[in-house]
Amino acid sequence: MNLFGVYPLINIEPVKGEGCFVFDNDENKYLDLYGGHAVISIGHNNPNYIKRITDQIQKLGFYSNSVIITLQNELAEKLGLISGYDSYNLFLCNSGAEANENALKLASFKNGKHKVVSFFNAFHGRTAGTLAVTDNPTISAPINKSDHVTFVPFNDIRAVENAFQKGDISSVIIEGIQGVAGINCPDIDFLVQLQDLCQKFEVVLILDEIQSGYGRTGKFFAHQFAGIKPDLITIAKGMGNGFPVAGVLIHPRFKAVYGMLGSTFGGNHLACAAGIAVLDVIEKEKLIENAGLVGEYFQEQLKQVKEIMNLKGKGLMIGLEFSFPVTELRNLLIEEKVFTGSSKDKNVMRLLPPLSIGKSEVDLFITKLNYCLHKLKQKN
Ligand SMILES: Cc1ncc(COP(=O)(O)O)c(C=O)c1O
């Protein structure tokens, strides 16, 4: 049997990881500034993470959500404390799309309304409901098109209000920072006004923090820069540092009813062990502070690179906008053994390094970036 070839691949096979680096079979060492789509939060092969998962699998790897799983309570408690959302409840699932799908469903269960407002260039996942609120027709099949969704321009509060006035809006879904689009930050005023409008029109505010959350920006959630408190917050990626685990943080006014949500694998023993280990390491190694400080240093260094037209993002969620498509530059960086990310905007390179990155790795990247930009100029 062959694999269903939906992924264009980089011709490298990482077989080992350590901190911000991965290695191939020939011991080539690559600087990982992409973390496999922003998943690697605490760094590759953290010893505490390995120990916690290894200890757990030696006891019990899985049982379903039909029995007591105290590890889920432990994870929820730790997450509540570290995120500042200890009064919220947690629903556990397996992927970002599933978290958003459940959030959209919960909102509609709550207010009985049908429609959703989303934003141009949004990315929320590849399941039916999440594709309907994702602004990318090329990844939607005809079955995914929905009359229930209105797309409005990002940061345009008047457009949101106009959409809300049409009625029957159950929820609005927005990324803490638009990631796949090319690192677009919402304005603080916009988020505050969005929360006010949600309260006025009784629309559920869903913050998708799947890429921007878990400490990446220097706060636990990117929306915390605006001081707002959404009704539902979705998490995945950095939550398990590679182990598939995701969740929805749910305001206490949403009442749980048996059977309204569910999952076979969600919140299993190994997923919880991974999630708890990630939070322990984030706390012990002060990775949120590190993301803020090293993120600031990173941005300062990038400001010296004159080819970058626009520097976007917060903390360690960084977009570098050039005046040309970045494909060739990214290929040169791979030759120099550096992984970076692309985005929907062909001129924007995404950097989503592990939160444990240090200044020396930033310096290494800047040297290699300058070298590759020089090489690119000579080629063209
Ligand atoms: C903001 C955001 N939401 C949702 C998703 C979907 O997550 P998953 O691929 O785990 O389903 C992603 C993935 O890139 C994302 O960046």
The ligand as a Gaussian input file, in Angstrom:
#p B3LYP/6-31G(d) Opt

LIG

0 1
 C       -5.436000      28.565000      14.468000
 C       -5.626000      27.114000      14.149000
 N       -6.792000      26.538000      14.414000
 C       -7.011000      25.232000      14.164000
 C       -6.034000      24.452000      13.580000
 C       -6.300000      22.990000      13.286000
 O       -5.609000      22.181000      14.158000
 P       -5.391000      20.615000      13.829000
 O       -4.516000      20.525000      12.634000
 O       -4.791000      20.068000      15.098000
 O       -6.754000      20.050000      13.579000
 C       -4.792000      25.024000      13.270000
 C       -3.736000      24.225000      12.620000
 O       -2.829000      24.719000      12.008000
 C       -4.582000      26.395000      13.548000
 O       -3.429000      27.001000      13.262000

